[in-house]
Amino acid sequence: MLDLEQMKLAVVDALEDIKAFDITVMDVRKLTSLTSYMIVASANSTRQAKAIADNVREKLKEKGAHIQGTEGEKEGEWVLVDLGDIVVHVMIPATRAYYNLEQLWGETENRRGHITATE
């Protein structure tokens, strides 16, 4: 079974496999008990968003992670993959800009785990 750090890196790798961009990793453990990390990534199209989410699901399932659920696949503007300790949001840029999750959740890390201030 993957530990949290391995799972986080596996998610980022799966996102990068399908060319997700602007990947942001947020440690939200101090803000909520529902999950440890939120990872937000952008896709160029709804089709790509669905493909990215599918890849995250497949790659993490292969590594033994339990997929709690997926939402938003029909529309594809915002696809959420719930891995329990990590919730992955794949969004097209307009949807991402509109909801601005990074600002909502405060301090963020870049994709490899270094803390950066939000803009």
C-alpha positions in Angstrom: 0.0 0.0 0.0 1.2 3.5 -0.8 2.0 6.0 1.9 0.7 9.5 1.6 3.9 10.9 0.1 4.1 8.1 -2.5 0.5 8.6 -3.4 0.9 12.3 -3.9 3.9 11.7 -6.2 2.0 9.0 -8.1 -0.9 11.4 -8.7 1.4 14.1 -10.0 3.1 11.6 -12.3 -0.3 10.4 -13.6 -1.3 14.0 -14.2 1.9 14.7 -16.1 1.5 11.5 -18.2 -1.5 13.1 -20.0 0.0 16.6 -20.1 -1.9 18.2 -17.3 -0.5 21.7 -16.6 -0.4 24.2 -13.8 -0.4 21.4 -11.2 -0.8 22.7 -7.7 -0.5 20.5 -4.6 -2.2 21.9 -1.4 -1.7 20.4 2.0 -5.1 21.0 3.6 -4.6 18.9 6.8 -4.7 22.0 9.0 -7.9 23.2 7.3 -10.1 20.1 7.1 -10.3 16.6 8.4 -11.9 15.3 5.2 -8.7 14.9 3.2 -4.9 15.6 3.5 -4.1 17.0 0.1 -6.0 18.7 -2.7 -4.3 18.6 -6.1 -5.6 20.9 -8.8 -4.5 20.6 -12.5 -5.6 22.1 -15.7 -6.5 20.4 -19.0 -6.8 22.0 -22.5 -10.2 20.5 -23.2 -13.0 18.5 -21.6 -11.8 15.4 -23.4 -8.3 15.9 -22.0 -9.7 16.5 -18.5 -11.6 13.1 -18.7 -8.5 11.3 -20.0 -6.3 12.8 -17.2 -8.8 11.8 -14.5 -9.0 8.2 -16.1 -5.2 8.0 -16.0 -5.1 9.1 -12.3 -7.7 6.4 -11.5 -6.0 3.7 -13.4 -2.4 4.4 -12.3 -3.4 4.7 -8.6 -5.6 1.6 -8.8 -2.5 -0.3 -10.2 -0.6 0.9 -7.1 -3.2 -0.4 -4.7 -4.9 2.9 -3.9 -8.7 2.8 -3.2 -10.7 5.1 -5.5 -13.6 6.5 -3.4 -15.3 8.1 -6.3 -15.3 10.3 -9.4 -17.5 13.2 -10.3 -18.0 15.5 -13.2 -16.9 13.1 -16.0 -20.0 13.6 -18.1 -19.4 17.3 -18.6 -15.6 17.2 -18.2 -15.1 20.9 -17.2 -14.3 19.9 -13.7 -13.5 16.2 -13.0 -12.9 15.2 -9.4 -11.2 12.0 -8.4 -11.5 11.2 -4.7 -8.7 9.0 -3.3 -9.6 9.6 0.3 -6.4 11.2 1.6 -6.0 13.0 -1.7 -8.7 14.7 -3.8 -7.7 15.5 -7.4 -9.5 18.3 -9.3 -8.9 18.4 -13.1 -10.4 21.5 -14.7 -10.4 23.4 -17.9 -8.8 26.9 -17.4 -12.0 28.9 -17.5 -13.6 26.7 -14.8 -10.4 26.7 -12.7 -10.2 30.5 -12.9 -13.8 30.9 -11.9 -13.7 28.7 -8.8 -10.1 29.6 -7.9 -9.6 26.8 -5.4 -6.1 27.8 -4.6 -7.2 31.1 -3.2 -10.0 29.4 -1.3 -7.7 27.0 0.4 -4.9 29.4 1.2 -1.2 28.5 1.1 -0.1 26.1 -1.6 2.8 24.0 -2.6 4.1 23.6 -6.1 3.8 20.2 -7.7 6.9 18.6 -6.0 6.1 19.8 -2.6 7.8 23.2 -2.0 5.7 25.8 -0.3 4.8 28.8 -2.3 2.6 31.7 -1.5 -0.7 32.1 -3.3 -1.0 34.9 -5.8 
